[in-house]
Amino acid sequence: MFSDRFVVCLSLGLGLTILSEFARSEEPGVAKDDASRQSIPWDTLPSGLDPTLVIDLAMEDGCRREGIQLAPECDDTLFIRRAYLDLVGRVPTLDEANSFLSQTDSNKRSLLIDRLLDSEEYAAHLAEVFDAILIGRTNPEQLRRRTEAGWIDYLQRAIRENRPWNHVSREILLARNESADKQGANWYLYARNDKTQEIAEAVSKDFFGVRIDCAQCHDHPLASEIEQKHYWGLVAFFNRSKNVDKSHKNPRISESAIGGFSEFANVEGESKPNELVYLGNRSVAEQRPGKDSKEEDKDELYLDSTDKSYRVPKFSRREQFVEHVLKDHPLFAKSMVNRMWGWMMGRGLVHPVDALDSYHPASHPELLEWLGRDFERSGFDIKRLIRSLALSRTYQRESRQMAIADPKWFSSSIPKPLTAEMLHRSFGTVLVPKDLNSWNNPITRQEFTRLFPDVLTEESMSNVSQSLLLSNSRILLDLITPQNSDLLSRLVSKELTSEAIVQELFRAILGRNPEEDELKVSAEYLGRPHPKSTMLIEGLAWSLLTSAEFRFNH
């Protein structure tokens, strides 16, 4: 199955040397135990290499050194389901799956990935993911407000146009966007209602992959590089900002030229002045007023503006942050790489994905460093990053483990629970409601996000409320009927044997043919005497739709 051989040439001074020949074993999924082969010399690995190749070399080298057997490549049936879920947020339709499976082009997986990444569904899906990460799960009213503010449209447009992540991040954190197509970016800060500590904690987590909450009262007890001054320094970058009292449909954040000077105390009672500083001691110099002096808010401290409610200071702390801290920060690129790795692979190279600190070492630190630099060199191209991950053998492995191994080695694919949006959209895709709008209404979608809020969490835990939705809620049960579902309507209207109905349900819902024992047991169930035989079909469809196999991307 893995018959191709890779040779990587590395530039060493003016000459070339061979890194190693990562030959495949004749036995599928087995890494050869050859002690003579070197590990990857990361210090001399040249730029310009295909990141997909580097990913696979690193993963396979790690498993070889650990003596871990690799899972084989997944088949096309599993691959198309996995790719559709990750890239467009739903399972493929039966027609889409059949079309892909019938293709004989050896490059068809790559072609599918490119087609999905260029689709409008990709932009809408990734915008949902970014919204959940950057804003979090909220109630229907808050969702309505940020939608009307243009935040969702802004994310979709940025992803559709594949705008560089560093440009998008700058627009979000500087929050001075006046044009209609970008003003929605202001919502990230605006939504937090001038709560500067909440802003600082969110910015650190979302853009640098570091939780600094613990440093509010003292230096981090486990990660020494995270100091209390970094927490209050990040707060200081945003504590002159204030929402303009306007409609949420026109979110704007003004900024004062004065104030924001204070002191913070540690648990021992020692006080220190807050300075404009963040991780890595990236600091911005600012003249502090004398102890007894009083600052005066003068027009000359601001850029010219006729609107006194919305002012931009000549020395803007937010602007200093994006120009001197955000820009070129070593954690900025690695954070996005790690987050997208976690999204595609089931967990980050650093796990959890927002714990890029010394207490949580990366499973493959050299690879994370290399991918971070490659992401920068690509112009912070998110689509290219996701494509590289999707094309890798690491992503395309089966989820069954060949032997017990720590998931950090990625020797097999890690099953991932579907997000609320993915689960909701996949139900609609499979059942094809006759009135699709009735299923896609905001109330129904919001109920799913309320009960399935997790996105990229450390671990997935099901609860009673989720079980009740899947087993008793009329929201779902009313959909699984011939009256509302094209799939079930088609099955009950045909003259089909029990075996044929089972096969169609398995292919439509799980994307595969039933195993022999599954076919036997399911057909026997459908063959039972019942005054309303359609209820048996509904019951089998329900059991497949609510199964772990459907609710997980594996």
C-alpha positions in Angstrom: 0.0 0.0 0.0 2.9 2.3 0.8 5.2 1.6 -2.1 6.6 5.0 -2.9 10.1 6.0 -1.7 11.2 9.5 -0.8 14.6 11.0 -0.9 15.1 14.5 0.5 18.2 16.5 -0.6 19.4 19.1 1.9 21.6 22.1 1.2 24.7 22.0 3.4 26.9 24.9 2.5 27.6 24.6 -1.2 27.1 20.9 -1.3 24.2 18.5 -1.1 23.8 15.5 1.2 21.1 12.9 1.4 18.9 13.1 4.6 17.7 9.5 4.5 15.6 7.2 2.4 12.3 6.7 4.1 11.5 3.5 2.4 8.2 1.8 2.9 8.0 -1.7 4.3 6.5 -4.4 2.1 4.1 -5.0 4.9 1.4 -2.4 5.0 1.6 0.1 7.8 4.8 -1.2 9.3 7.8 1.2 9.8 11.1 -0.7 9.3 13.4 -0.9 12.4 16.6 0.3 10.8 18.9 1.8 13.4 21.3 3.1 10.7 18.8 5.6 9.5 19.1 9.2 10.9 16.5 11.4 12.3 15.7 14.5 10.3 18.4 17.2 10.6 16.0 20.1 11.2 18.7 22.7 11.5 19.7 22.2 7.9 16.3 21.5 6.3 15.9 24.0 3.5 12.9 26.2 3.0 10.8 25.5 -0.1 10.1 21.8 0.7 6.5 20.6 0.3 5.1 20.8 3.8 3.0 17.6 3.2 6.3 15.7 2.6 7.9 17.2 5.8 4.8 16.3 7.8 4.9 12.7 6.8 8.7 12.4 7.2 8.4 13.7 10.7 5.5 11.6 11.7 6.9 8.4 10.3 10.4 9.1 11.7 8.9 9.6 15.2 6.9 6.4 15.0 10.0 4.5 13.7 12.1 5.7 16.6 9.4 4.8 19.1 8.8 1.4 17.5 5.2 2.2 16.7 3.3 0.5 13.9 1.5 2.8 11.5 -2.1 2.3 10.5 -2.6 1.8 6.8 -4.1 4.4 4.5 -7.9 4.6 4.7 -10.0 3.6 1.8 -11.8 6.0 -0.5 -15.2 5.5 1.3 -13.7 6.7 4.5 -11.6 9.4 3.0 -14.4 11.2 1.2 -16.5 11.3 4.4 -13.6 12.6 6.4 -12.7 15.3 3.9 -16.3 16.5 3.5 -16.8 16.8 7.2 -13.5 18.6 7.9 -13.5 20.9 4.9 -17.2 21.8 4.3 -18.8 20.6 7.5 -21.2 17.9 6.4 -21.2 14.3 5.1 -21.2 13.8 1.3 -24.5 13.0 -0.4 -24.9 9.6 -1.9 -24.5 11.0 -5.4 -21.3 12.8 -4.4 -19.9 9.7 -2.8 -20.7 7.5 -5.7 -19.2 9.9 -8.2 -15.9 10.0 -6.3 -15.8 6.3 -5.7 -16.3 5.6 -9.5 -13.4 7.8 -10.5 -10.2 6.0 -11.6 -7.8 9.0 -11.5 -4.9 8.3 -9.2 -4.9 12.0 -8.2 -8.6 12.1 -7.3 -8.1 12.8 -3.6 -6.0 15.8 -4.3 -8.6 17.0 -6.8 -11.4 16.5 -4.3 -9.6 18.5 -1.6 -9.0 21.4 -4.1 -12.6 21.4 -5.1 -13.9 21.5 -1.6 -11.4 24.2 -0.6 -12.6 26.4 -3.5 -16.3 25.9 -2.6 -18.6 28.4 -0.9 -19.4 25.7 1.7 -15.8 25.8 2.8 -15.9 29.5 3.5 -19.2 29.2 5.4 -18.0 26.2 7.4 -14.6 27.6 8.4 -16.3 30.9 9.4 -18.5 28.9 11.8 -15.4 27.2 13.3 -13.5 30.5 13.7 -16.6 32.2 15.2 -16.9 29.5 17.8 -13.1 29.7 18.6 -12.9 33.6 18.6 -16.2 34.5 20.1 -17.5 31.3 21.7 -21.0 29.8 22.0 -23.6 32.5 22.8 -27.3 32.8 23.1 -29.5 33.4 20.0 -29.7 37.2 20.7 -26.0 37.6 20.8 -25.7 35.5 17.6 -28.2 37.8 15.9 -26.3 40.9 17.0 -23.0 39.8 15.7 -24.5 38.6 12.5 -26.1 42.0 12.0 -22.8 43.7 12.9 -21.2 41.9 9.9 -18.9 39.7 11.9 -20.0 36.4 10.2 -19.9 38.0 6.8 -16.4 39.4 7.5 -15.1 35.9 8.4 -16.7 34.3 5.4 -15.3 36.9 3.1 -11.8 36.7 4.5 -11.8 32.9 4.2 -13.4 32.9 0.7 -10.7 35.3 -0.5 -8.1 33.4 1.4 -6.8 36.6 3.0 -3.5 36.3 4.9 -4.1 35.5 8.6 -1.7 38.2 9.7 -3.8 40.8 7.8 -7.0 39.5 9.2 -5.6 39.4 12.8 -4.4 43.0 12.5 -7.9 44.2 11.3 -9.6 42.4 14.2 -7.2 43.7 16.9 -6.7 47.2 15.6 -10.5 47.5 15.1 -10.5 50.6 13.0 -12.4 49.3 10.1 -14.8 51.7 8.5 -15.6 50.1 5.2 -18.7 48.0 5.0 -16.8 44.8 4.0 -14.4 45.0 7.0 -16.3 46.8 9.8 -17.6 43.4 11.1 -14.0 42.7 12.2 -14.5 45.3 15.0 -17.0 42.9 16.7 -14.2 40.8 18.3 -13.3 43.7 20.7 -16.7 45.3 20.7 -18.5 42.2 21.9 -16.5 42.1 25.1 -18.0 45.4 26.3 -14.8 47.2 27.4 -13.9 44.3 29.8 -10.1 44.6 29.3 -9.1 41.6 31.3 -11.5 39.4 29.3 -10.1 41.0 26.1 -6.5 40.3 27.2 -7.2 36.7 28.1 -9.0 36.1 24.8 -6.3 37.8 22.7 -3.5 35.7 24.3 -5.5 32.4 23.8 -6.8 33.1 20.3 -3.8 34.7 18.6 -0.9 33.3 20.5 -2.2 30.0 21.7 -1.4 30.7 25.4 -3.7 30.9 28.4 -2.5 33.6 30.7 -5.4 33.6 33.1 -3.3 32.0 35.8 -0.8 35.0 35.7 -3.4 37.5 37.0 -2.2 37.2 40.6 1.3 35.7 40.3 3.8 34.4 37.8 2.7 31.2 36.2 3.7 28.4 38.7 4.3 25.8 36.0 5.4 27.8 32.9 8.1 30.3 34.1 8.1 32.3 30.9 4.5 33.5 31.6 4.9 36.3 34.2 2.3 38.5 35.9 3.6 41.5 34.1 2.7 39.9 30.8 -1.0 39.6 31.9 -1.3 43.2 33.1 0.9 44.4 30.2 -1.5 42.9 27.7 -4.4 44.4 29.6 -2.7 47.8 29.4 -2.6 47.6 25.6 -6.4 47.6 25.5 -7.4 49.5 28.6 -7.7 52.8 26.8 -10.2 51.4 24.4 -14.0 52.0 24.7 -17.0 51.0 22.7 -18.7 54.0 21.0 -22.3 54.1 22.2 -23.8 53.3 18.8 -26.0 50.6 17.4 -24.4 47.2 17.4 -24.9 47.3 13.6 -22.1 49.8 13.4 -19.6 48.6 16.0 -16.8 51.0 16.7 -14.1 51.3 19.4 -12.6 54.6 20.3 -9.3 55.0 22.1 -8.1 57.5 24.6 -4.7 59.1 24.4 -4.3 59.3 28.2 -4.9 57.1 31.3 -4.5 53.4 31.7 -1.5 53.7 34.1 -1.9 51.6 37.2 -0.1 49.1 39.4 -0.7 45.5 40.0 0.1 43.5 43.2 1.2 39.9 43.5 0.1 37.5 46.2 2.9 38.7 48.5 1.5 42.2 48.3 4.4 43.6 46.1 3.2 46.3 43.7 4.6 47.0 40.2 3.6 49.4 37.5 1.8 47.9 34.5 3.9 48.4 31.4 3.1 47.7 27.7 4.7 44.2 27.6 3.8 40.7 26.5 5.3 37.2 26.3 8.9 37.2 25.3 9.2 40.6 27.0 8.1 42.3 23.8 7.7 45.7 25.3 6.7 49.1 24.0 8.2 52.2 25.6 5.8 54.8 26.8 6.4 57.8 29.0 4.6 57.6 32.3 3.3 60.7 34.0 5.0 61.8 37.2 3.6 60.5 40.5 1.8 63.7 41.4 1.1 65.0 37.8 -2.3 65.0 36.2 -2.7 64.1 32.5 -4.7 66.5 30.3 -6.8 65.2 27.4 -5.9 67.6 24.6 -7.0 67.6 21.0 -3.4 67.8 19.9 -2.9 64.2 21.2 -5.3 62.9 18.5 -5.5 62.6 14.8 -7.9 65.1 13.3 -11.5 64.1 13.6 -14.8 65.9 13.6 -16.5 63.0 15.6 -15.4 63.6 19.2 -17.1 60.3 20.3 -14.7 58.3 18.1 -11.1 59.3 18.4 -7.7 57.9 17.3 -4.7 58.9 19.4 -1.4 59.7 17.8 0.1 57.2 20.2 -2.3 54.3 20.1 -1.7 51.4 22.4 -3.7 49.1 20.2 -1.7 50.1 17.1 1.6 49.7 19.1 0.4 46.2 20.0 -0.3 45.1 16.4 2.8 46.7 15.0 5.4 45.7 17.7 4.0 42.7 19.5 1.6 40.8 17.1 3.8 41.4 14.1 6.6 38.7 13.9 5.8 37.2 17.3 7.2 33.7 17.3 4.0 32.2 18.8 1.6 33.9 16.3 2.3 31.6 13.3 2.8 28.5 15.4 -0.5 29.1 17.2 -2.5 29.0 13.9 -0.5 26.0 12.7 -1.2 24.1 15.9 -4.9 25.0 15.9 -5.4 23.9 12.3 -3.4 20.7 13.0 -5.7 20.1 15.9 -8.8 20.7 13.7 -7.7 18.3 11.0 -5.8 15.7 13.0 -7.9 15.5 16.2 -5.4 17.0 18.6 -2.6 19.6 18.3 1.1 19.0 18.2 0.7 20.9 21.4 -2.2 19.6 23.3 -4.5 21.3 24.3 -4.3 23.7 21.3 -4.2 26.8 23.5 -1.4 25.7 25.7 1.8 26.8 23.8 3.9 27.0 26.9 6.9 25.2 28.4 4.7 23.1 30.6 3.0 21.5 27.5 5.8 20.5 25.2 5.0 19.8 21.6 5.0 16.1 20.6 7.1 17.1 17.5 8.7 20.5 18.4 10.9 20.7 15.4 8.0 20.0 13.0 5.9 22.7 14.7 8.8 25.2 14.4 9.3 24.3 10.7 5.6 24.5 9.9 5.3 27.9 11.7 8.2 29.3 9.5 6.6 27.7 6.4 3.3 29.3 7.3 5.0 32.7 7.5 6.9 32.2 4.2 3.6 31.3 2.5 2.2 34.7 3.5 0.1 33.2 6.3 -2.0 31.2 3.8 -4.6 29.2 5.7 -5.9 27.4 2.7 -2.5 26.2 1.8 -1.9 25.0 5.3 -5.1 23.0 5.4 -4.5 21.6 2.0 -1.0 20.4 3.1 -2.5 18.7 6.1 -5.3 17.0 4.1 -2.9 15.7 1.5 -0.6 14.0 4.1 -0.6 10.3 4.7 -0.8 11.2 8.4 -4.3 12.7 7.8 -5.3 9.8 5.5 -4.6 6.9 7.9 -7.2 4.6 9.2 -8.5 5.3 12.7 -8.0 1.7 13.9 -4.7 1.4 15.8 -2.3 -1.4 14.9 -1.1 -1.4 18.5 -1.7 0.6 21.6 0.1 3.9 21.2 -0.1 7.4 22.7 -2.2 9.5 20.3 0.5 12.2 20.3 2.4 10.1 17.8 -0.5 10.2 15.2 0.2 6.6 14.1 -3.5 6.4 13.3 -6.3 8.9 12.6 -7.9 10.2 15.8 -11.8 10.2 15.8 -13.2 13.6 16.2 -16.8 14.5 17.4 -18.8 16.5 15.0 -19.4 20.0 16.0 -23.0 21.2 16.4 -23.1 22.7 13.0 -21.6 19.6 11.3 -24.0 17.3 13.0 -27.0 19.5 12.2 -26.0 19.9 8.6 -25.2 16.2 8.2 -28.6 15.2 9.4 -30.2 17.5 6.8 -27.8 16.2 4.1 -28.6 12.6 4.7 -32.3 12.8 5.1 -32.8 15.5 2.5 -35.9 17.1 4.0 -38.5 18.0 1.5 -38.6 21.4 3.0 -35.0 22.0 3.7 -35.6 25.5 5.1 -37.7 24.1 7.9 -34.7 22.1 9.1 -32.1 24.9 8.6 -34.0 27.5 10.6 -32.0 29.4 13.2 -33.9 28.0 16.2 -33.1 24.4 15.3 -29.5 25.2 14.6 -29.2 27.2 17.9 -30.6 24.2 19.8 -27.7 22.0 18.5 -25.1 24.6 19.3 -26.5 24.9 22.8 -26.3 21.2 23.4 -23.1 20.4 21.4 -21.0 23.5 22.1 -17.5 21.9 22.0 -15.0 22.9 19.4 -11.4 21.7 19.7 -11.7 20.8 23.4 -9.2 18.8 25.3 -11.5 15.8 25.5 -15.0 15.0 24.3 -17.7 14.1 26.9 -21.3 13.3 26.1 -24.1 14.3 28.5 -27.7 13.5 29.2 -29.0 16.6 27.4 -27.4 15.5 24.2 -28.8 12.0 24.6 -32.3 13.3 25.1 -32.1 15.5 22.0 -31.1 12.5 19.9 -33.5 10.0 21.5 -36.7 12.0 22.4 -36.6 15.4 20.8 -39.3 16.1 18.2 -36.7 18.3 16.4 -35.0 15.2 15.1 -37.7 12.5 15.3 -40.1 14.5 13.2 -37.4 14.6 10.5 -36.9 10.9 10.4 -40.3 10.2 8.8 -41.4 9.5 5.2 -43.5 12.6 5.4 -40.5 14.9 5.9 -37.6 13.0 4.5 -37.0 12.3 0.9 -34.7 9.3 1.8 -37.3 7.5 3.8 -40.1 8.5 1.5 -38.2 6.9 -1.4 -37.5 3.7 0.6 -41.1 3.1 1.6 -42.5 3.8 -1.8 -40.3 1.2 -3.5 -40.9 -2.5 -3.7 -37.7 -3.4 -1.8 -36.5 -6.4 0.2 -35.4 -5.9 3.8 -31.8 -6.5 2.7 -32.0 -3.8 0.0 -33.5 -1.3 2.4 -30.7 -2.0 4.9 -28.0 -1.5 2.2 -29.5 1.8 1.1 -29.7 3.1 4.6 -26.1 2.2 5.5 -24.8 3.7 2.3 -26.9 6.9 2.7 -26.2 7.4 6.4 -22.8 5.9 7.1 -21.4 6.0 3.6 -20.5 2.4 3.5 -22.0 -1.1 2.9 -23.2 -3.0 5.9 -21.0 -5.9 7.3 -22.4 -9.3 6.9 -23.6 -9.5 10.5 -25.0 -6.0 10.4 -27.0 -6.9 7.3 -28.4 -10.0 8.8 -29.5 -8.5 12.1 -30.9 -5.3 10.5 -32.8 -7.3 7.9 -34.3 -9.5 10.6 -35.4 -6.5 12.5 -37.1 -5.0 9.4 -38.8 -8.4 8.7 -40.5 -8.5 12.1 -44.4 -8.3 12.0 -45.5 -4.8 12.8 -48.8 -3.0 12.1 -46.9 0.0 10.7 -43.8 -1.3 8.9 -42.6 2.2 8.1 -41.8 2.7 11.9 -39.3 -0.2 11.6 -37.5 1.7 8.8 -37.6 4.9 10.8 -36.2 3.0 13.8 -33.3 1.6 11.9 -32.5 5.0 10.3 -32.6 6.6 13.8 -30.2 4.0 15.2 -27.7 4.7 12.5 -28.1 8.5 12.6 -27.5 8.6 16.4 -24.7 6.0 16.4 -21.1 6.9 17.4 -20.1 6.1 13.9 -22.2 8.9 12.5 -21.5 11.4 15.3 -17.7 11.1 14.9 -15.4 11.8 12.0 -13.1 8.8 12.0 
